[in-house]
Amino acid sequence: MSESASSGVGMSVASAFAGMRSVAPVVFRAGCPDCRGRFELAASALRLAIGATSRTTFYSFTCPDCGASVRKPAGERIVELLTGGGVRTLRLHSTL
C-alpha cells in the first residue's frame, strides 16, 4: 500500500466533511443613528476596516430602514466578534 493511502491523504471530500453539521448564520444587532431603527444584520451586510489606530478602525453598513450609510468605531472586542462572525475585513495599514 502506498504511503498516501495508508495515511488518509487520499480521502474524498465527502468523507472528510461527512460528520459536519450546517451552522446557523450569524446575525449582528445594530442601530441607525439617523432614524433610530434597531435591527439585525447578516455578516454579509457589514464591512470592517482595520486601521493603524483605534480611530481608524470601524465597521459600516447601510441602514435597512432609511438607507443611510452608517459608520461606527470598532474597538478590539467588536473587531474580534465581527471577524469571528465572518464579516468581510479590509486592512487599511501595513503590517511592516
Secondary structure, 3 states (H helix, E strand, C coil): CCHHHHCCCCCCHHHHCCCCCCCCCCEEEEECCCCCCEEEEEHHHCEEEECCCHHHCEEEEECCCCCCEEEEECCHHHHHHHHHCCCEEEECCCCC
